[in-house]
Structure formats: C-alpha cells, structure tokens
Amino acid sequence: MNTPAADQRLAAFQEIPIIDIHPLLHGDEQARREVAAELGRAARDVGFFQMVGHGIDGSLREGLIHQAKRFFAQSEAIKMERYIGLYHHHRGYVPPGEESPDPAKPDMKEAFDLAFELPSDDPDVMAGTPLLGPNPWPDLDGFKDPVAAYYDAAYHVGRALMGGFAMALGLAPQQLLQHVNKPPSQLRLIHYPYNPNAEDAQGIGAHTDYECFTLLLPTAPGLEVMNGKGEWIDVPFKEGALIVNIGDMLEIWSNGEFVATSHRVRKVKDERYSFPLFFACDYHTVVEPLPELVARHGKARYSALKAGDHLFAQTIQTFRYLRERLAKGEIALPEGAREVGSLGQHGKHKAPGNEETNR
C-alpha cells in the first residue's frame, strides 16, 4: 500500500477530541464562544470530533435505526419500487453496486437516501434545480415519522454547528447561516450486509465529504481518520455520540484554515448500519474564501464554485444511473465540474486499500 504524504496543516493526532456542545445550544454568549473555540481547534488540527450534549434523544436515534432495519429487511422487489433512478432529485433506494466513484469497483452496501423536504410547487423544484424536491417515502407503515423526526433534530443541531464554526473563524454566526435556508442536506440510511469475504475484498478508497460538514450516527466501530503524518487513526465507537467531520465547502470558506480530513470505513464481516447527515448550504450559494480569511492569510487559496453544482457533479460521477443519463445526453456535468476527490485532504494524497466509503 502506498504511504500518503504528510499534511502540514493537520496535527499528528492519535485520538479524536470529544466536544460537549450543550452550551452552544443552550448557554450564554460566553459559553457559546468557549464551545466555538473548541470547534475551531478540532476543525484546524483534526478535521473530526465526537459530539456529545447534542440533545438528540436516544428514542429518536433508536427509532431511526429500527425503521432502517425494517426497510432493508424487505424484498429487493419492494425496495426497488423506490429506486433512486426513478426520480429526478436524487432520493430513494440505492441497491448494492449502484454507487462507486470507480465503476470497476462497485460498492456493495445498500442505502435509502432522503434530504431536505421541499414541495413540488417550490420555485426551485419547478425550475428543475437538481437535488431539490420531495422525498419518495416508502410505502411502509410507521417509517416516515420517526425518520423525519431524526432528520429534523439532526438538522437543527447542524444549524447550531454552522453558527459555531462561523464564530470559530471570528465571524458572526449569520455570516454562514444566511446560506442555509433550503439546502440539499442529505440523510443516508446505509446498510452493510454480512460479508464473509470482507477481509479479502478490494475497497473504494479514502475520501472527504463534499458538503460543509457531516454528522454521523454510527452503530459500530470501523471509522478511521488520516492524521497529519498520513497515519490512519481509529475513531472509537462511543454510545450516544455523533461524529462530526469537516467537508469541502467549509474548507473553501475558511480558505484552508479548516481541513476536510480523509477518512474511510474498514471492511468488516459483520452486518452494520450507518446514518450520515451531510450538512450542505443552499444550492445556488457561491462558495469562495471569505474576505476576512483572505485578508488574514494574505491570499485566496481556492477558486470559487457553486455549492450545488459541485455536489451534483460529484454525485453524477459516483452513481451508475446518473452516469448512464450523462452518457445518453439526458443530463450534463455542470460547468467547471471537478474530478471526484479533488478537494480536501483527499485531493493531496489518495491511497488504495481495503476499505469502504460511508457516503
């Protein structure tokens, strides 16, 4: 296996910090600033942290997990009634083999993808804006309400984190929150089936996440994060904690002060589930280094891009049904589309290995 190069922006950390965000949600101004300072240290030195004190009740987490197990236990034929390729705003069931940045190495997990709910008569939906629209909820009694309740709770925490990250950069919370009104923030219900050959299977590779940041509800260990020396560090499973990592958009906004750290999920034989919420900004947001950060650093280290176009371009290059639509001329890559994995720490060093993505 190739050894990744060091990333001087990151510390040679050996463990992932734990941050209690309760004061960010419920504390006074001084308490919020203290938590924001912790968020800033984690975002600069590690790009990851474990989050406690988030207020997402255990019953909401368990309800999400229970409904995911019910959905994935159905027959393939029933699940395919909500196949993601039947829709035009990238939501629905993702069967095994559908998703992979490398078509030669299909990912054998399955997923159900949903995102910020918008009605069909929303102006952006009517205009055909990619990734925006209603969710194609399964015809499964009792599924929608617990899943939607978890999404709403995690999204609320995500907004608080966005404000906290702004404060960590010396900005007013609203400077970033003004771009979060109807974002294509995606919640994935992911099922990794039992795989007796997992140790011998070829993985897809390490990656960074495309959006601002990710809130991950794990159900088992296996996540690894790359430190500044290019070493893989385990993220221990902590009951009740959510794992947060910086994504491409926040790295660009911060002009590289925050790092979108490469991570991977090692292949294991055991069946498991994972629930990442990819917290995005509004589709039409132009993301570029913020003027305050450019002044602080002396120059802009990134070019501007439209957030939604970047996310859609990465998605087109990752999903089979979208690659097929692209080949038929039914859709086109947005202007200036980047190659998958070209941003963040992952863009600096890509190492093959026996791992999976958690996208």
Residue frames relative to the residue before (quaternion, step in Angstrom):
aa qw qx qy qz dx dy dz
M 1.0000 0.0000 0.0000 0.0000 0.00 0.00 0.00
N 0.4776 -0.6627 0.4937 0.2982 3.56 -1.00 0.80
T 0.3552 -0.7159 0.5574 0.2250 3.57 -1.08 0.70
P 0.4040 -0.7308 0.4857 0.2586 3.62 -0.60 1.06
A 0.5270 -0.6195 0.4793 0.3299 3.54 -1.19 0.56
A 0.5788 -0.5836 0.4403 0.3614 3.55 -1.22 0.47
D 0.2269 -0.7267 0.6300 0.1534 3.54 -1.25 0.54
Q 0.3335 -0.8041 0.4593 0.1767 3.57 -0.22 1.30
R 0.5786 0.5914 -0.3890 0.4053 3.60 1.19 -0.34
L 0.7209 0.4319 -0.2341 0.4888 3.56 1.13 -0.63
A 0.4981 -0.6230 0.5118 0.3189 3.52 -1.24 0.56
A 0.4907 -0.6137 0.5178 0.3385 3.55 -1.28 0.34
F 0.0491 0.8545 -0.5137 0.0594 3.56 0.87 1.03
Q 0.2440 -0.7640 0.5826 0.1314 3.53 -1.22 0.61
E 0.7733 0.1776 -0.1338 0.5938 3.58 1.28 -0.03
I 0.4674 -0.6759 0.5071 0.2599 3.55 -1.27 0.48
P 0.4399 -0.7115 0.4699 0.2821 3.62 -0.73 0.96
I 0.2850 -0.7121 0.6158 0.1803 3.53 -1.31 0.52
I 0.0571 -0.8098 0.5838 -0.0109 3.59 -0.76 1.06
D 0.2705 -0.7343 0.6070 0.1388 3.55 -0.92 1.03
I 0.1471 -0.8372 0.5232 0.0605 3.58 -0.38 1.22
H 0.3147 0.7733 -0.5041 0.2210 3.62 1.21 0.16
P 0.6754 0.4784 -0.3256 0.4571 3.65 0.85 -0.78
L 0.5934 0.5564 -0.3728 0.4465 3.62 1.12 -0.52
L 0.7046 0.4595 -0.2512 0.4789 3.56 1.09 -0.76
H 0.8426 0.1891 -0.0272 0.5036 3.56 0.93 -0.90
G 0.5926 0.6192 -0.3601 0.3683 3.62 1.20 -0.15
D 0.6176 -0.5199 0.4254 0.4090 3.53 -1.35 -0.01
E 0.7666 -0.3821 0.2459 0.4536 3.57 -1.32 0.06
Q 0.6680 0.5001 -0.3124 0.4541 3.60 0.88 -0.87
A 0.6521 0.5127 -0.3153 0.4609 3.59 0.96 -0.85
R 0.6460 0.5119 -0.3250 0.4637 3.58 0.99 -0.80
R 0.6544 0.5085 -0.3211 0.4584 3.58 0.98 -0.79
E 0.6298 0.5328 -0.3403 0.4512 3.59 1.02 -0.69
V 0.6548 0.4781 -0.3118 0.4955 3.59 1.00 -0.80
A 0.6217 0.5447 -0.3420 0.4470 3.60 0.98 -0.80
A 0.6297 0.5255 -0.3369 0.4625 3.59 1.02 -0.73
E 0.6356 0.5113 -0.3240 0.4792 3.60 1.05 -0.75
L 0.6286 0.5293 -0.3311 0.4638 3.57 0.99 -0.83
G 0.6586 0.5241 -0.3058 0.4450 3.57 0.96 -0.88
R 0.6480 0.5088 -0.3257 0.4637 3.58 0.94 -0.83
A 0.6691 0.4933 -0.3048 0.4650 3.58 0.92 -0.88
A 0.6715 0.5101 -0.2997 0.4462 3.59 0.95 -0.88
R 0.6954 0.4646 -0.2731 0.4754 3.60 1.06 -0.72
D 0.7820 0.3897 -0.1844 0.4502 3.57 0.82 -0.99
V 0.8088 0.2418 -0.0836 0.5295 3.58 1.05 -0.77
G 0.2796 -0.7638 0.5287 0.2426 3.58 0.89 -0.93
F 0.7365 0.2897 -0.1679 0.5878 3.57 1.36 -0.01
F 0.1470 0.7586 -0.6347 0.0050 3.55 -1.31 0.34
Q 0.4207 -0.6409 0.5690 0.2973 3.52 -1.32 0.32
M 0.2105 -0.8084 0.5453 0.0695 3.57 -0.81 1.06
V 0.0091 -0.7621 0.6471 -0.0211 3.54 -0.87 1.08
G 0.7242 0.4146 -0.3080 0.4569 3.57 -1.25 0.23
H 0.3939 0.7604 -0.4400 0.2702 3.58 1.26 0.38
G 0.4400 -0.7428 0.4227 0.2758 3.58 1.22 -0.26
I 0.4925 0.6178 -0.4637 0.4011 3.61 1.19 0.16
D 0.3941 -0.7806 0.4384 0.2079 3.53 -0.23 1.35
G 0.6068 -0.5857 0.4077 0.3501 3.54 -1.13 0.71
S 0.6210 0.5479 -0.3486 0.4389 3.59 1.07 -0.67
L 0.6246 0.5212 -0.3391 0.4725 3.61 1.11 -0.63
R 0.6559 0.5038 -0.3118 0.4677 3.56 0.96 -0.86
E 0.6837 0.4809 -0.2876 0.4676 3.57 0.89 -0.92
G 0.6198 0.5449 -0.3430 0.4486 3.57 1.07 -0.67
L 0.6336 0.5227 -0.3189 0.4729 3.56 1.02 -0.81
I 0.6743 0.4985 -0.2966 0.4569 3.58 0.84 -0.99
H 0.6547 0.5238 -0.3141 0.4454 3.59 0.93 -0.90
Q 0.6865 0.4761 -0.2928 0.4651 3.58 0.89 -0.90
A 0.6031 0.5430 -0.3586 0.4613 3.59 1.07 -0.63
K 0.6567 0.5034 -0.3136 0.4658 3.59 0.91 -0.87
R 0.6356 0.5232 -0.3287 0.4628 3.60 1.01 -0.77
F 0.6726 0.5059 -0.3076 0.4440 3.57 0.89 -0.93
F 0.7365 0.4397 -0.2523 0.4479 3.58 0.75 -1.04
A 0.5914 0.5718 -0.3665 0.4347 3.61 1.23 -0.30
Q 0.5359 0.6293 -0.4051 0.3908 3.59 1.25 -0.23
S 0.6380 -0.5224 0.3951 0.4050 3.55 -1.28 0.30
E 0.6353 -0.5344 0.3943 0.3942 3.56 -1.20 0.49
A 0.6312 0.5530 -0.3349 0.4286 3.58 1.00 -0.81
I 0.6706 0.4813 -0.3008 0.4776 3.58 0.94 -0.83
K 0.6515 0.5066 -0.3250 0.4618 3.59 0.92 -0.85
M 0.6700 0.5160 -0.3041 0.4386 3.59 0.96 -0.80
E 0.4846 0.6371 -0.4482 0.3980 3.61 1.23 -0.08
R 0.7381 0.3057 -0.1947 0.5691 3.56 1.26 -0.41
Y 0.1509 0.8236 -0.5277 0.1429 3.58 1.13 0.69
I 0.5426 -0.6680 0.4122 0.2992 3.55 -0.84 1.03
G 0.6484 0.5417 -0.3130 0.4339 3.59 1.12 -0.61
L 0.5688 0.5915 -0.3822 0.4249 3.60 1.27 -0.07
Y 0.7279 0.4100 -0.2055 0.5098 3.56 1.26 -0.37
H 0.4020 -0.7345 0.5061 0.2069 3.56 -1.27 0.35
H 0.6979 0.4053 -0.3019 0.5074 3.60 1.17 0.39
H 0.5456 -0.6987 0.3595 0.2914 3.56 1.17 0.80
R 0.5130 0.5633 -0.4829 0.4316 3.52 0.52 1.27
G 0.5631 0.6065 -0.4431 0.3447 3.54 -1.14 0.60
Y 0.7423 -0.4176 0.3086 0.4236 3.53 -1.35 -0.30
V 0.1708 -0.7635 0.6195 0.0640 3.55 -0.98 1.00
P 0.2327 -0.8055 0.5262 0.1419 3.62 -0.29 1.18
P 0.6636 -0.4807 0.3683 0.4393 3.60 -1.21 0.28
G 0.7968 0.2950 -0.2360 0.4715 3.55 -1.00 0.90
E 0.5274 0.6553 -0.3995 0.3644 3.59 1.26 -0.20
E 0.7985 0.3234 -0.1022 0.4973 3.53 0.99 -0.92
S 0.3759 0.6927 -0.5723 0.2267 3.54 -0.98 0.91
P 0.4573 -0.6602 0.5128 0.3033 3.60 -0.95 0.79
D 0.7379 0.2976 -0.1753 0.5799 3.57 1.21 -0.56
P 0.3780 -0.7609 0.4728 0.2336 3.65 -0.33 1.17
A 0.6373 0.5404 -0.3303 0.4391 3.58 1.15 -0.51
K 0.7551 0.2921 -0.1707 0.5615 3.59 1.26 -0.29
P 0.0666 -0.8369 0.5423 0.0324 3.62 0.44 1.13
D 0.4144 -0.7002 0.5350 0.2275 3.52 -1.11 0.82
M 0.3060 -0.8178 0.4667 0.1404 3.57 -0.63 1.11
K 0.4315 0.6477 -0.5075 0.3698 3.59 1.13 0.44
E 0.2457 -0.7197 0.6129 0.2145 3.56 -1.33 0.14
A 0.0962 -0.8148 0.5716 0.0084 3.57 -1.14 0.56
F 0.1706 -0.7036 0.6622 0.1931 3.51 -1.38 0.19
D 0.1597 -0.8217 0.5463 0.0277 3.54 -0.63 1.21
L 0.0679 0.7605 -0.6442 0.0457 3.54 -1.03 0.87
A 0.1479 -0.7965 0.5834 0.0582 3.56 -1.22 0.32
F 0.7850 -0.2984 0.2375 0.4882 3.54 -1.36 -0.14
E 0.3681 -0.7726 0.4823 0.1873 3.56 -0.62 1.19
L 0.0324 0.7753 -0.6286 0.0527 3.53 -0.81 1.09
P 0.4710 -0.6787 0.4746 0.3038 3.62 -0.96 0.76
S 0.6509 -0.5479 0.3667 0.3763 3.55 -1.22 0.48
D 0.7094 0.4477 -0.2670 0.4744 3.59 1.16 -0.52
D 0.3555 0.7054 -0.5231 0.3201 3.59 1.21 0.35
P 0.5702 -0.6368 0.3822 0.3512 3.64 -0.84 0.86
D 0.6695 0.4861 -0.3155 0.4646 3.61 0.94 -0.79
V 0.6334 0.5129 -0.3328 0.4743 3.58 1.07 -0.70
M 0.6622 0.5039 -0.3018 0.4653 3.58 0.94 -0.88
A 0.6592 0.4998 -0.3020 0.4738 3.58 1.16 -0.60
G 0.5049 -0.6821 0.4034 0.3422 3.59 1.29 -0.07
T 0.2595 0.7790 -0.5307 0.2102 3.59 1.16 0.50
P 0.4631 -0.6952 0.4611 0.2991 3.64 -0.67 0.98
L 0.8355 0.2786 -0.2050 0.4270 3.54 -1.32 0.55
L 0.6777 0.4596 -0.2947 0.4926 3.63 1.24 -0.09
G 0.4632 0.6729 -0.4937 0.2981 3.56 -1.01 0.83
P 0.6844 -0.4586 0.3536 0.4430 3.58 -1.28 -0.25
N 0.4804 -0.6502 0.5034 0.3049 3.56 -1.24 0.40
P 0.3569 -0.7281 0.5409 0.2233 3.64 -0.94 0.83
W 0.1355 -0.8459 0.5101 0.0768 3.57 0.44 1.20
P 0.5113 -0.6450 0.4651 0.3260 3.61 -0.97 0.77
D 0.4598 -0.6436 0.5359 0.2951 3.54 -1.23 0.52
L 0.3757 0.6990 -0.4846 0.3680 3.53 0.60 1.28
D 0.4225 -0.7401 0.4614 0.2467 3.56 -0.35 1.24
G 0.8328 0.2228 -0.1730 0.4764 3.56 -0.95 0.93
F 0.5208 0.6670 -0.4093 0.3411 3.61 1.23 -0.05
K 0.7087 0.5300 -0.2952 0.3602 3.56 0.64 -1.14
D 0.7132 0.5039 -0.3006 0.3835 3.60 0.60 -1.08
P 0.6914 0.4521 -0.3166 0.4663 3.69 0.77 -0.80
V 0.6550 0.5066 -0.3205 0.4600 3.60 1.00 -0.78
A 0.6602 0.4960 -0.3016 0.4765 3.58 0.97 -0.87
A 0.6294 0.5380 -0.3350 0.4496 3.60 1.04 -0.74
Y 0.6482 0.4899 -0.3250 0.4839 3.59 0.99 -0.78
Y 0.6248 0.5391 -0.3463 0.4461 3.60 0.91 -0.86
D 0.6781 0.5023 -0.3036 0.4424 3.59 0.80 -0.99
A 0.6658 0.5025 -0.3053 0.4592 3.59 0.96 -0.86
A 0.6800 0.4784 -0.2911 0.4734 3.60 0.91 -0.90
Y 0.6267 0.5318 -0.3341 0.4612 3.59 1.05 -0.74
H 0.6203 0.5372 -0.3318 0.4654 3.60 1.03 -0.78
V 0.6544 0.4883 -0.3063 0.4894 3.59 0.96 -0.85
G 0.6281 0.5512 -0.3313 0.4380 3.57 1.01 -0.79
R 0.6364 0.5147 -0.3304 0.4700 3.58 0.99 -0.76
A 0.6396 0.5141 -0.3276 0.4683 3.59 1.00 -0.78
L 0.6479 0.5105 -0.3159 0.4688 3.59 0.99 -0.80
M 0.6197 0.5427 -0.3521 0.4444 3.59 0.96 -0.79
G 0.6585 0.4912 -0.3033 0.4828 3.57 0.97 -0.84
G 0.6481 0.5247 -0.3124 0.4550 3.57 1.04 -0.78
F 0.6408 0.5079 -0.3248 0.4752 3.58 1.01 -0.75
A 0.6117 0.5364 -0.3513 0.4633 3.58 1.05 -0.72
M 0.6554 0.5056 -0.3079 0.4691 3.59 0.92 -0.90
A 0.6359 0.5408 -0.3247 0.4447 3.57 1.02 -0.79
L 0.6892 0.4419 -0.2664 0.5087 3.58 1.21 -0.51
G 0.5606 -0.6226 0.3786 0.3933 3.58 1.29 0.10
L 0.5553 0.6027 -0.3744 0.4338 3.57 1.26 0.44
A 0.5575 -0.5457 0.4851 0.3951 3.55 -1.30 0.17
P 0.6039 -0.5881 0.3823 0.3785 3.64 -0.95 0.76
Q 0.6727 0.5300 -0.3052 0.4164 3.57 0.93 -0.88
Q 0.5254 0.6472 -0.4190 0.3599 3.59 1.17 -0.36
L 0.7228 0.3337 -0.2258 0.5615 3.58 1.17 -0.56
L 0.6526 0.5499 -0.3232 0.4090 3.59 0.97 -0.83
Q 0.5506 0.6142 -0.4027 0.3968 3.61 1.14 -0.42
H 0.6893 0.4620 -0.2652 0.4910 3.58 1.25 -0.42
V 0.6478 0.4739 -0.3185 0.5043 3.60 1.26 0.27
N 0.2083 0.7867 -0.5453 0.2008 3.56 0.05 1.33
K 0.7638 -0.1209 0.0766 0.6294 3.58 0.95 -0.88
P 0.0544 0.8549 -0.5113 0.0690 3.56 0.64 1.15
P 0.4877 -0.6386 0.4990 0.3247 3.59 -1.20 0.43
S 0.1368 0.8090 -0.5534 0.1435 3.58 0.83 1.03
Q 0.1916 -0.8378 0.5100 0.0362 3.53 -0.48 1.26
L 0.1683 -0.7285 0.6551 0.1086 3.54 -1.10 0.87
R 0.1310 -0.7901 0.5969 0.0481 3.55 -0.82 1.04
L 0.1902 -0.7137 0.6636 0.1190 3.54 -1.02 0.91
I 0.0291 -0.8421 0.5367 -0.0447 3.58 -0.26 1.28
H 0.1149 -0.7776 0.6174 0.0303 3.54 -1.01 0.95
Y 0.1332 -0.7543 0.6405 0.0557 3.53 -0.82 1.10
P 0.2860 -0.7858 0.5173 0.1820 3.64 -0.27 1.15
Y 0.6526 -0.4749 0.4062 0.4283 3.53 -1.30 0.30
N 0.0162 -0.8077 0.5869 -0.0540 3.57 -0.81 1.05
P 0.2393 -0.8167 0.5065 0.1385 3.61 -0.06 1.25
N 0.7049 0.4438 -0.2633 0.4867 3.61 1.21 -0.40
A 0.2811 0.8199 -0.4758 0.1496 3.59 1.26 0.19
E 0.6512 0.5442 -0.3400 0.4051 3.62 0.89 -0.81
D 0.7354 0.4081 -0.2216 0.4935 3.57 1.12 -0.64
A 0.5491 0.6494 -0.3905 0.3525 3.60 1.24 -0.22
Q 0.4330 -0.6805 0.5294 0.2630 3.55 -1.12 0.73
G 0.3129 -0.7773 0.5205 0.1643 3.56 -0.81 0.97
I 0.6044 -0.5756 0.4220 0.3540 3.53 -1.36 0.11
G 0.5707 -0.6144 0.3832 0.3874 3.58 1.05 -0.60
A 0.6331 -0.5325 0.4135 0.3803 3.51 -1.30 0.34
H 0.0474 -0.8073 0.5881 -0.0125 3.55 -1.17 0.53
T 0.2762 -0.6710 0.6334 0.2690 3.51 -1.38 0.07
D 0.4955 -0.6546 0.4823 0.3056 3.57 -1.25 0.31
Y 0.5424 -0.6957 0.3896 0.2646 3.53 -1.00 0.92
E 0.6992 0.5211 -0.2716 0.4072 3.58 1.05 -0.77
C 0.7562 -0.3440 0.2634 0.4904 3.60 -1.19 -0.48
F 0.7345 -0.2407 0.1768 0.6094 3.56 0.92 -0.96
T 0.3511 -0.7272 0.5600 0.1855 3.54 -1.34 0.29
L 0.1632 -0.7317 0.6530 0.1080 3.54 -1.16 0.77
L 0.0758 -0.8339 0.5464 -0.0161 3.57 -0.36 1.25
L 0.1625 -0.7292 0.6578 0.0953 3.53 -0.99 0.98
P 0.1036 -0.8102 0.5747 0.0494 3.62 -0.33 1.20
T 0.2592 -0.7493 0.5792 0.1895 3.57 -1.27 0.26
A 0.7757 0.1496 -0.0895 0.6065 3.59 1.30 0.01
P 0.5644 -0.5711 0.4495 0.3915 3.60 -1.21 0.29
G 0.3813 0.7380 -0.5196 0.1996 3.57 -1.33 0.04
L 0.5865 0.5770 -0.3765 0.4257 3.59 1.23 -0.37
E 0.0652 -0.7834 0.6180 0.0117 3.56 -1.03 0.89
V 0.1991 -0.7764 0.5947 0.0618 3.55 -1.11 0.86
M 0.3817 -0.7281 0.5231 0.2248 3.58 -1.02 0.80
N 0.2732 -0.7717 0.5513 0.1610 3.59 -0.77 0.99
G 0.7580 -0.4220 0.2625 0.4225 3.56 -1.32 0.02
K 0.6614 0.4810 -0.3045 0.4883 3.58 1.23 -0.35
G 0.5324 -0.6251 0.4084 0.3987 3.58 1.27 -0.11
E 0.4826 0.6488 -0.4423 0.3881 3.59 1.25 0.41
W 0.4017 -0.6992 0.5364 0.2490 3.57 -1.14 0.67
I 0.1203 -0.8028 0.5840 0.0059 3.56 -0.73 1.17
D 0.4377 -0.7038 0.5002 0.2507 3.58 -0.85 0.99
V 0.2398 -0.7030 0.6462 0.1752 3.53 -1.20 0.68
P 0.3088 -0.7815 0.5017 0.2056 3.63 -0.28 1.14
F 0.4854 -0.6394 0.5056 0.3162 3.56 -1.12 0.64
K 0.0360 -0.7889 0.6131 -0.0210 3.57 -0.81 1.07
E 0.4401 -0.7267 0.4636 0.2517 3.56 -0.46 1.21
G 0.8300 0.2205 -0.1812 0.4791 3.56 -0.87 1.00
A 0.6219 0.5419 -0.3495 0.4443 3.60 1.20 -0.32
L 0.2584 -0.7032 0.6319 0.1986 3.52 -1.28 0.48
I 0.3372 -0.7243 0.5669 0.2009 3.56 -1.10 0.73
V 0.1261 -0.7965 0.5905 0.0320 3.57 -0.84 1.03
N 0.0368 0.7932 -0.6077 0.0142 3.57 -0.98 0.83
I 0.5309 -0.6324 0.4786 0.2987 3.53 -1.18 0.73
G 0.2144 -0.7811 0.5763 0.1085 3.57 -1.08 0.81
D 0.7841 -0.3810 0.2372 0.4287 3.53 -1.38 0.12
M 0.6819 0.5215 -0.3120 0.4071 3.61 0.81 -0.98
L 0.6837 0.4712 -0.2939 0.4735 3.58 0.94 -0.84
E 0.5886 0.5456 -0.3737 0.4650 3.58 1.12 -0.54
I 0.6697 0.4900 -0.3047 0.4675 3.59 0.92 -0.86
W 0.6480 0.5235 -0.3246 0.4479 3.60 0.85 -0.94
S 0.7227 0.4349 -0.2364 0.4823 3.57 0.98 -0.91
N 0.4040 -0.7323 0.4507 0.3119 3.59 1.33 0.01
G 0.7329 -0.4374 0.2202 0.4723 3.54 1.07 0.82
E 0.4526 0.6811 -0.4638 0.3409 3.59 1.24 0.04
F 0.7022 0.2909 -0.2005 0.6181 3.56 1.18 -0.68
V 0.2625 -0.7983 0.5316 0.1063 3.57 -0.99 0.84
A 0.3155 -0.7035 0.6077 0.1903 3.55 -0.97 0.96
T 0.1851 -0.8503 0.4889 0.0609 3.53 0.03 1.36
S 0.4856 -0.6512 0.5016 0.2976 3.57 -1.03 0.79
H 0.0469 0.7858 -0.6141 0.0565 3.53 -1.07 0.81
R 0.0891 -0.7799 0.6185 0.0363 3.54 -1.28 0.37
V 0.2922 -0.7092 0.6056 0.2121 3.55 -1.32 0.30
R 0.3774 -0.7441 0.5038 0.2241 3.54 -0.53 1.15
K 0.4895 -0.6458 0.4962 0.3115 3.54 -1.06 0.73
V 0.0010 0.7715 -0.6360 0.0188 3.54 -0.99 0.94
K 0.5901 -0.5990 0.4107 0.3526 3.56 -1.20 0.51
D 0.6530 0.5799 -0.3200 0.3673 3.56 0.96 -0.89
E 0.5106 -0.5993 0.5218 0.3284 3.54 -1.20 0.61
R 0.1222 0.7934 -0.5889 0.0940 3.59 -0.98 0.79
Y 0.3024 -0.7344 0.5878 0.1539 3.51 -1.38 0.31
S 0.0516 -0.7857 0.6164 0.0110 3.56 -1.18 0.58
F 0.1263 -0.8204 0.5577 0.0069 3.57 -1.01 0.86
P 0.0304 0.8135 -0.5787 0.0492 3.61 0.09 1.24
L 0.1620 -0.7177 0.6663 0.1212 3.54 -1.17 0.76
F 0.2020 -0.7859 0.5783 0.0842 3.56 -0.53 1.23
F 0.2056 -0.8246 0.5208 0.0805 3.56 -0.19 1.34
A 0.0833 -0.8295 0.5517 -0.0251 3.55 -0.45 1.28
C 0.4076 -0.6292 0.5767 0.3247 3.53 -1.37 0.02
D 0.7285 -0.4353 0.2883 0.4435 3.58 -1.26 0.21
Y 0.6573 -0.5689 0.3311 0.3671 3.56 -1.06 0.84
H 0.7732 0.3981 -0.2005 0.4511 3.57 0.79 -1.04
T 0.4074 0.7241 -0.4684 0.3006 3.60 1.25 0.11
V 0.2631 -0.7209 0.6181 0.1703 3.56 -0.94 0.91
V 0.1509 -0.8030 0.5751 0.0400 3.54 -0.50 1.25
E 0.1928 0.7452 -0.6142 0.1736 3.55 -0.79 1.11
P 0.6736 -0.4802 0.3342 0.4517 3.61 -1.12 0.36
L 0.4560 -0.7024 0.4773 0.2661 3.55 -0.81 1.03
P 0.6097 -0.6045 0.3588 0.3662 3.62 -0.92 0.84
E 0.6360 0.5361 -0.3373 0.4408 3.59 1.00 -0.78
L 0.6795 0.4754 -0.2893 0.4780 3.58 1.05 -0.74
V 0.6060 0.5377 -0.3504 0.4699 3.59 1.08 -0.67
A 0.6518 0.5046 -0.3129 0.4719 3.58 0.97 -0.86
R 0.6565 0.5207 -0.3086 0.4502 3.57 1.00 -0.83
H 0.7706 0.3782 -0.1849 0.4785 3.58 0.95 -0.91
G 0.5334 -0.6692 0.3832 0.3476 3.57 1.24 -0.25
K 0.7946 -0.0167 0.0031 0.6069 3.59 1.23 -0.31
A 0.4934 -0.6124 0.5230 0.3288 3.54 -1.33 0.35
R 0.2568 -0.8038 0.5244 0.1138 3.58 -0.74 1.08
Y 0.7498 0.2928 -0.1704 0.5683 3.60 1.30 -0.13
S 0.4088 -0.6674 0.5560 0.2798 3.54 -1.19 0.52
A 0.5922 -0.5889 0.4213 0.3537 3.56 -1.24 0.45
L 0.0302 0.7685 -0.6388 -0.0193 3.53 -1.27 0.49
K 0.4678 -0.6354 0.5232 0.3220 3.55 -1.24 0.43
A 0.5196 -0.6984 0.3926 0.2969 3.56 -0.62 1.18
G 0.7128 0.4647 -0.2746 0.4478 3.58 0.76 -1.01
D 0.6314 0.5289 -0.3345 0.4580 3.57 1.01 -0.76
H 0.6328 0.5227 -0.3307 0.4658 3.59 1.01 -0.80
L 0.6756 0.4924 -0.2949 0.4627 3.56 0.87 -0.96
F 0.6661 0.4955 -0.3070 0.4654 3.60 0.93 -0.86
A 0.6429 0.5266 -0.3271 0.4497 3.60 0.96 -0.80
Q 0.6547 0.4992 -0.3137 0.4730 3.57 0.95 -0.85
T 0.6521 0.5251 -0.3054 0.4537 3.56 1.03 -0.86
I 0.6209 0.5441 -0.3397 0.4507 3.60 0.96 -0.84
Q 0.7211 0.4585 -0.2471 0.4570 3.57 0.92 -0.91
T 0.6884 0.4988 -0.2605 0.4576 3.58 1.29 -0.25
F 0.7617 0.3651 -0.1848 0.5023 3.61 1.07 -0.70
R 0.5454 -0.6594 0.4227 0.2985 3.54 -0.91 1.02
Y 0.6875 0.4947 -0.3162 0.4274 3.60 0.77 -0.95
L 0.6609 0.4839 -0.3107 0.4822 3.59 1.09 -0.61
R 0.6060 0.5294 -0.3572 0.4742 3.59 1.06 -0.63
E 0.6413 0.5166 -0.3218 0.4673 3.58 1.06 -0.75
R 0.6456 0.5011 -0.3198 0.4793 3.59 0.99 -0.80
L 0.6231 0.5359 -0.3325 0.4626 3.57 1.06 -0.75
A 0.6689 0.5072 -0.2984 0.4541 3.58 0.92 -0.92
K 0.6886 0.4691 -0.2693 0.4830 3.59 1.10 -0.69
G 0.4931 -0.6733 0.4217 0.3546 3.58 1.25 -0.17
E 0.4267 0.7146 -0.4572 0.3134 3.59 1.25 0.27
I 0.7646 0.1055 -0.0760 0.6312 3.57 1.23 -0.50
A 0.2253 -0.7573 0.5943 0.1499 3.57 -1.26 0.25
L 0.5347 -0.5860 0.4916 0.3593 3.54 -1.18 0.53
P 0.5135 -0.6325 0.4697 0.3401 3.61 -0.95 0.77
E 0.6240 -0.5510 0.4030 0.3802 3.54 -1.16 0.61
G 0.8206 0.2104 -0.1743 0.5020 3.57 -0.92 0.91
A 0.2763 0.7934 -0.5061 0.1952 3.60 1.21 0.34
R 0.3176 -0.7515 0.5544 0.1642 3.53 -0.98 0.93
E 0.5703 -0.5583 0.4778 0.3670 3.53 -1.27 0.44
V 0.5874 -0.5684 0.4378 0.3745 3.57 -1.13 0.66
G 0.8313 0.2156 -0.1668 0.4843 3.57 -0.94 0.90
S 0.4779 0.7033 -0.4234 0.3126 3.59 1.20 0.33
L 0.6945 0.4142 -0.2733 0.5210 3.59 1.27 -0.15
G 0.7487 0.4124 -0.2835 0.4348 3.54 -1.34 0.10
Q 0.7558 -0.3519 0.2835 0.4738 3.52 -1.33 -0.19
H 0.6117 0.5777 -0.3483 0.4131 3.57 1.09 -0.72
G 0.6266 0.5508 -0.3387 0.4352 3.57 1.10 -0.61
K 0.6579 0.5170 -0.3008 0.4576 3.58 1.24 -0.39
H 0.8011 -0.0510 0.0246 0.5958 3.58 1.10 -0.58
K 0.0948 -0.7808 0.6175 0.0025 3.52 -0.78 1.14
A 0.0344 -0.8092 0.5864 -0.0134 3.55 -0.69 1.07
P 0.3994 -0.7045 0.5244 0.2630 3.61 -0.83 0.89
G 0.1755 0.7950 -0.5706 0.1080 3.56 -1.18 0.41
N 0.5992 -0.5682 0.4437 0.3483 3.50 -1.37 0.07
E 0.4350 0.7004 -0.4438 0.3511 3.56 0.41 1.24
E 0.3502 -0.7075 0.5741 0.2175 3.53 -1.34 0.20
T 0.4260 -0.6300 0.5524 0.3411 3.54 -1.29 0.14
N 0.3167 -0.7225 0.5695 0.2311 3.56 -1.26 0.36
R 0.3882 0.6862 -0.5145 0.3373 3.56 1.12 0.64
